[in-house]
Amino acid sequence: MDRMTRVNELLKRELGEIFKRRICADFDCLITLTAVKTSPDLHNAHVYVSVFGTENQRKAVLVTLLKKRKVIQREMSRNIILKYTPVLDFQLDTTLDDADRIDKILDDLNIPADRDLQP
């Protein structure tokens, strides 16, 4: 496992704990930290968050994360020792929404599942 993978996993684990303590209790939806991608110089980190809830809840979670970014960074820097504490950039992970949309499109094609494929 290379260094950046270890750093990303370490940040993801620590941010998950911070989310449990500071963020999740404020919302009535499921918030999942899906990935952290840190720049090689450790100055920036993209944090991907998946929110299982309404569109308004997704927006509210993202707004809250952006407002509390400095507090989250400060708490993270107390528990993780790195050369630099990365500036966190929170983004909604829409992978599950995209998968649902594709699944719905495939269902709408009405292709029978029991077709004989033999010549």
C-alpha positions in Angstrom: 0.0 0.0 0.0 1.5 3.3 -1.0 1.8 6.4 1.2 -1.1 8.4 -0.3 -3.5 5.4 0.1 -2.5 5.2 3.8 -2.9 8.9 4.3 -6.3 8.9 2.5 -7.5 5.9 4.7 -6.2 7.6 7.9 -8.1 10.8 7.0 -11.2 8.9 6.1 -11.2 7.0 9.4 -10.6 10.1 11.5 -13.2 12.2 9.6 -15.7 9.4 10.1 -15.3 9.6 13.8 -15.6 13.4 13.7 -18.7 13.1 11.6 -20.3 10.8 14.2 -19.6 13.2 17.0 -20.3 16.6 15.3 -22.4 16.2 12.1 -24.7 13.1 12.1 -26.6 13.9 15.2 -27.8 17.2 13.6 -29.6 15.4 10.7 -32.4 12.9 10.2 -30.6 11.1 7.3 -27.8 8.7 6.7 -24.4 10.4 6.0 -21.6 8.2 4.7 -18.0 9.3 4.0 -17.3 7.4 0.8 -13.7 8.6 -0.1 -10.9 11.0 0.6 -8.5 12.0 -2.1 -5.5 14.0 -0.9 -3.2 15.9 -3.1 0.4 14.6 -3.2 1.6 17.8 -1.4 -0.9 17.2 1.4 -2.3 20.8 1.1 -5.8 19.8 -0.1 -8.2 16.9 0.3 -11.4 16.2 -1.6 -13.8 14.5 0.8 -16.7 12.7 -0.9 -19.9 12.4 1.2 -23.0 10.4 0.3 -26.3 11.5 1.9 -29.3 9.1 1.9 -32.2 11.5 2.1 -34.0 14.2 0.2 -32.4 16.8 -2.0 -32.9 19.4 0.7 -31.2 17.2 3.2 -28.2 16.7 0.9 -27.9 20.5 0.4 -28.2 21.1 4.1 -25.5 18.6 5.0 -23.2 20.0 2.4 -23.8 23.6 3.7 -23.2 22.5 7.2 -20.0 20.7 6.3 -18.7 23.8 4.5 -19.6 26.0 7.5 -17.9 23.7 10.0 -14.9 22.9 7.8 -12.4 24.8 9.9 -13.6 23.2 13.1 -13.4 19.8 11.5 -9.9 20.5 10.2 -8.8 21.7 13.6 -10.1 18.6 15.4 -8.5 16.4 12.7 -5.1 18.1 13.1 -5.2 17.4 16.9 -5.5 13.6 16.2 -3.5 13.2 13.1 0.1 14.3 12.8 1.0 15.2 9.2 3.4 17.7 7.7 0.5 19.8 6.6 -3.2 19.6 7.6 -5.0 19.5 4.3 -7.7 22.0 3.5 -10.9 20.0 3.2 -13.2 20.3 0.2 -16.5 18.6 0.7 -18.4 17.2 -2.3 -21.5 15.2 -2.6 -20.9 11.7 -4.0 -23.6 11.0 -6.5 -22.4 7.5 -7.5 -25.5 5.7 -6.0 -27.9 8.2 -7.6 -26.2 7.6 -10.9 -26.4 3.9 -10.5 -30.2 4.1 -9.6 -30.8 6.3 -12.7 -29.0 3.8 -15.0 -30.9 0.9 -13.4 -34.2 2.7 -14.1 -33.2 3.3 -17.7 -32.3 -0.4 -18.1 -35.7 -1.4 -16.6 -37.5 0.9 -18.9 -36.0 -0.9 -22.0 -38.3 -3.9 -21.3 -35.9 -6.5 -22.4 -37.2 -10.0 -21.5 -34.9 -11.8 -19.1 -35.7 -15.3 -20.3 -34.7 -15.0 -24.0 -33.2 -18.1 -25.5 -29.7 -17.2 -26.6 -29.1 -20.4 -28.4 -29.1 -20.3 -32.3 
